[in-house]
Amino acid sequence: MIAAIPWIGQYAAERGLRYEPDADERWLRAWEPYATLKSPIRYEHALLSTGSGGSLTLARLVVTTEGGVEASAWIAIVQDVRLTLHAAATSDKPGTFGEPLDLVSLRRRRTGDAPFDAAFASFAATQEDLAGAITPSVRKLVMGWRLPLHFELRSGGFVVAPVALAANPASLAWLVGAVELFGEKAAKSAG
């Protein structure tokens, strides 16, 4: 049983989110496997919201490092029926949270945006899927975040995992805003 963290509970209550310290993993596990992220050993401290256009789940994903130590990071999983393409990208180095890039099931591709391609490894089944999902506005947004990041767009939603983001109120607030912006940019590419 995972103990509740008071500041997360307070954050959730102030924003109308449901807080589950010991996360019900069924919904989260349905999104696995991720293209560039390792599947975690568990999820904890989930914050959940459902709206007319989909749902939002924020949680800590927990992995075991090569040294046997547990590490955790924020992940956001958003259901959005407007999204139809599948593509993923990461600026994180393989290791603690990231899969080795040669194990990613999608083909590695370049966007043609030299600064983005230097910072991110991108993956999609086709070049058209990549161009339609990881648009110039999506690329500009994530480049501006300047942090190790995994993101994946799928038919029906997206995943964003800024793996270096701290477990504190300011980081959680930043993540909520970042996910809203990401969703706006991703949905524009779908329309």
Sequence and secondary structure as in RCSB ss.txt:
>XXXX:A:sequence
MIAAIPWIGQYAAERGLRYEPDADERWLRAWEPYATLKSPIRYEHALLSTGSGGSLTLARLVVTTEGGVEASAWI
AIVQDVRLTLHAAATSDKPGTFGEPLDLVSLRRRRTGDAPFDAAFASFAATQEDLAGAITPSVRKLVMGWRLPLH
FELRSGGFVVAPVALAANPASLAWLVGAVELFGEKAAKSAG
>XXXX:A:secstr
     HHHHHHHHHHT EEESS  HHHHHTT S SSB   SEEEEEEEEEETTEEEEEEEEEEE TTS EEEEEE
EEEEETT    EEEE S BTTTB  GGG SSEEE  S HHHHHH EEEESSHHHHHHHS HHHHHHHHHH S  E
EEEETTEEEEE TT  SSHHHHHHHHHHHHHHHHHHHHHH 
